[in-house]
């Protein structure tokens, strides 16, 4: 029997695994994916997350690749409006964060078990039995579901995921190359017709993360994203001749979802990160809140594993993190509405920026 089984090897699951392994507990990490991804996804670490990674021994590695200051360069109808420097965090791709955490975990003797899909959960007073899709059964004293917004762990527990979401994509996003475009600023173009496109240079690579309003048909419905649509959006908003977007290694559509699990503990099973809450991207709090979840859950599980593990000890995690999740959802939903209004209103798009502003307490 392992001490803790973790489902999901994103930043939340890997942070928790490193935390517990450093404390000397036996940990296993499973993931239904067959290999790691190489997508920029979440790309900003806030100071509280940097403190966690300093304690885990990965901050130096991340700091050699990431950058601590980036200039937001805004344009309106093709004209340069202003430059706004930001600092206080670390700009770095999510895949690079996960790679650093996997390396740290491997140094502690733990490796992610890819191609392992959770299919069933049962538990009693002694521990948890996790059944995998291939019939394998893993016994653990505790299980942590860090398996994302579509969490299998949460669904198997039957925990409601309350809130609302939109079927229509609000943004297209991807990783592209843009030969000839300067890489010393985060470009943000807006137009008097509304809408915009942002190209952020990703440190340690020659690619940009693209975020843009989706292309729409004559009925106003969004069209599927593609490299070709990225180029058309760029041409209509940036109005920079001679720049051709190439080598799209990631293309996706982002939909607004504001949801939170009604509880994040069921006996010996816990939820953390997107498995427990999903929120708009405004403020860049999603990945960071998951990292803070992992730090809090590490403290709770360490206390339970080292001592009698009574209900009061186990309840500490939900008591600490559920109110924080509620605050973050409310805060990011309000921020996102302000962003949408600014982008949709002709002339106001230049107010939009991905700031490093202070998150809600405890995020």
N, C-alpha and C positions, 0 to 999 in steps of 0.2 A: 504493500500500500504506500503510495506517494503521499506527501503532505498536502500538496495543492496541485490540482489539475487546472490548467488555464486553457480556455478555448479562444483562439484568435491571436495572431501574431502581429497586430498593428502596434502603434506606439503605446497604447494602454496596456495590452497584454505583455509586451516585452518589458515595459517599465516595471510592472508588477513582478514578473519573473526574475528580473535582475535584483530587485529589492529583496525578495524572499531568499534567493540563492545566496546573496551577500550575507544574509542573517544566518545562513547555515541550514536552511530547510530544503527538503527534497521537492523539486518542482518538475512538472512535465508541461510542455506547451504543444498543443495540437492545432492544426489549421487545415481547413478543407481544400485550400488552394494547393496546387502541386509545386509551386515555387514562389519566391518573393516577387513583388511587382517593382517596376522602375518608373513610377509616375510621381510627379511633383506633389500633387494633392495639397494637403495642409503644408504651409511653407513658412510659418512664423512661430518662433518660440518666445514666449513672454518670460520676464525675469523669474517668476515663481517656478516655471518649468526648468529654467537654467539652474536654479538652486537644487532641484531634484537630481538633475543630471550631473551636477558637480559631486553630489554625495554618492552617486552610482559609479563615478569614475569614467564618464563618457564625454564630459564637457570639453576637455582639451581636444579630443578627436573631432568633435563637431565644430569647434572654433577654428580649426585649421581650414575648414571648407566654407563655413557660413560667414556672413558679413553682419556687422553690428549696426551699420548705418546705411540707409538707402535714401536717395532723393526721388520724391514723387514729382515727375514733370508733367504738368497738365497742359492740354491743348484744347482750343475751342474753334471749331470750323477750320481746322488745319493750322491755326496760328498758335504759337507758344504763348501761354498766359503767365505761368509762374512755376517756380521750383520750391518744393517744401521738403526740407530734410527731416528724417525721422530717425529715432534711435531708441535704445532701451530694451531691445530684444535681439534675436538672431534670425536672420533670413537664411533658410536652408530647406531643401526639398525633403518631403516626408520619407521618400525611399532612402535618402542618405541617413536620416535619423534612425530608421529601422535597421539599416545595415550596421550602424555603430552599436546599437543595442544588441543585435544578434552576435556581433563579435565579442562584446563584453560578456554576454551570456555563455558563449562557447568557451571563453576563458575560464568560466566558472563550472564548466563541465556539462552544460545543458544545451541541447540543440532542438530547434523547432522540428516537430514531426509533421511534415507536409503530407498532403493526401489523406489526412485522417479526419473524417467527417462525423460529428456527433449526431447520434440517432435516437438516443434514449437516456433518461436520467431516473435513477431511483435512489432513495436515501433512507437511513435510519439513524439511530443515536450514535452509531459507531463511525459512520462515514457515508460516502457517496459512491455509487456505481454508475459509471458512464459507459454506455454501449455505443460502439462506433458502427458506421454503416457496413463495415466488412465483418461484423460479428464480434470483434475484439471487445473485451470488457476491461476498463481501467478502474481500479479501486483507489480512492483518495479520501483523505480526511475532510477536505473542502474542495469546492469547485468554483472557479471564477469565470463567468461569462463575459469575455471581452471581444465578442465576435460581431460587432458592428450593428448598424441600424436595423438590419434584417435578422437580428440575433436568433439563431436556432435555440440557444440556451433559454432565452426569454420565452419563446414560443412553446418549448417543451414544458416549461413551468406554468404556462397558462397565465402569465402576468400581463394585464392590459397595458397597451402602449397608447396612452390617451393624448389627444391633440388634434392637429389638422395638417393637411398637406395639399399640394396642388399637383394635378396630373400634367399640366402644361409646363414645359421647361421655362425657367426664368433666366437661365444663362447657359451659354455654351462655354466649354473650357477644354484646354488641351495643352500639350507640350509640343512646341514647334521650333524650328530654326528660322532665323530671319537675317541672312547674310547682308551686311551693309548697314544694319540698324545699330546705333550706338548701344553699348551694354553698360554704361556708367550711370544710367537712371532707369527708373520704373516709369515707362511711358503710359500716359492715360489720356486718350482722345475722346472728346465729346462733340456733339454737333447741335446746332440750333433746332434741328428736327427732333431731338431727344435721342437717347441711346448712346452707347459708347463701346470702346474696346480698350483693354489694358494689356500691355505686354511687359512682364516682369522678368528681367534676366536672372536665371537660376545659377547661383554660385557653384563653382566646380564643374560646370558644364558649358556647352556652347548653345544651349537652348533657352527659350523663353516660355514662361507659363502665360497662356492666353486666356483672358476672360472677356466675354463680350455679350451684348444683347443678341438673342438668337435671330436668325434670318426668318422672315415670315412670308407666307403666300398672300394672294389677294384677299383671302378671307380672314387674314390676321392670325392664322395658325402657324406655329413655329415649324420650321423645316428641320430634318435631321442634320446634325452637324457633320462636316467633312472638311478636308483640307481646302477644297474648292470654295466652300461657303466661308471658311475662315478668311480666305483671300478676298472674297467679295466684300465682306464686312470691313476688313482692313482698308481696302481701297476707298470705300464710301465714307469711312469715318476719319482715318488717319490722313488720307490725301497726300501720301508720301510717295512720289514716283520712284520706280526702279527697285522697290523692295518686294521680293517674292518670298512668301512663306514656303518652307520645305520641310520634309521629314517629320511629319506629325506622328510622334511615337505614342501619343495618348490623345484620344478624342472622346469627349463625354458631354452629356447634358445634365445640368444641375436643376433640381426641383426644390421648391421651398417645402420644408417639413419642420414643424414645431411640435415635438412629441416628447412625452416623458413617461417612464414606467411608473405605475402606481405604487410600487414597492421595489426595492433593489436587494432584498434578501428574502430567500425562501429556505428556512432551515439552514443547511450547510452550503447552500449555493448562493452566490452573489452576482450582481451585474455591475459593470463599470463601463465608462466611456459611452460610445454611441449605442451600445446595447441598452443603456439606461436612459439616455436622452439624446435627442438630435435637435439642432437649432440652426437658424440662418447663419451664413458665413460672416456677416457684418461684425467687425471687431476681432476676427480671427481667434475665437475662443474655443471652438470645438475640440481640436486636438489637445489644446492646453488644459481644458477642463478634464479630459480623459486622463491625462498624465497626473493631474492632481487627485483624481479618483483613485488611480493606482497607488499613489503614495499613501493615501488614507487607508485603503484596503490592505496594503502591506502592513501598516501598523496594527490594524485590527487582527489580521490573521496571525501575525507574529505573537501578539499577546495571547491569542487563543491557543496557539500551538505550544507556547512556552509554559502556559498555566492550565488551570482547570477548564478554560473555555466556556464559561457560563454565559447565559443569555445576555447579561448586562454587557459583557465584553463584546459579544457578536453584534449587539444592537448599536454599538458606537458608530459603526461605519454609516449605516443608513441615517442615523440621527445627525451626523455631520454633513453628509453629502447630498441628501435629498433636498434640503432647503437651498443649498448652493445651486443645484441644477435648476430649481424653480426660478431663482433669481437670474441665472444666466439666460434661460429661455425668454423671460420677460424682457431683459435688457437687449438681447440680440434681435428679438422680434421688433422692438421699437426702433433700434438702429436701422434695421433692414427697411422698414417702412419709410424712414427718412431718405435712405439711399434711393429707393424706387421712385419716390416723389421727385427727387432732384433729377434723376436720369430722364424721367418721362416728361418733365416740364422744360420746354425749350428755353435755353439760356441758363439753366441752373445746374447743368451737368458738371460744371467745373467745381462745384462744392463737394463732389464725391472724392473720397480718398480712403485707402485702407490704413487707418491710423493705428498707432500702437497705444491707444488710450487705455486708461486704467480699467481693468475688468471689475465686475462685482466682487465684493470681498469674498475671499476663499476660492475663487474660480481657478 
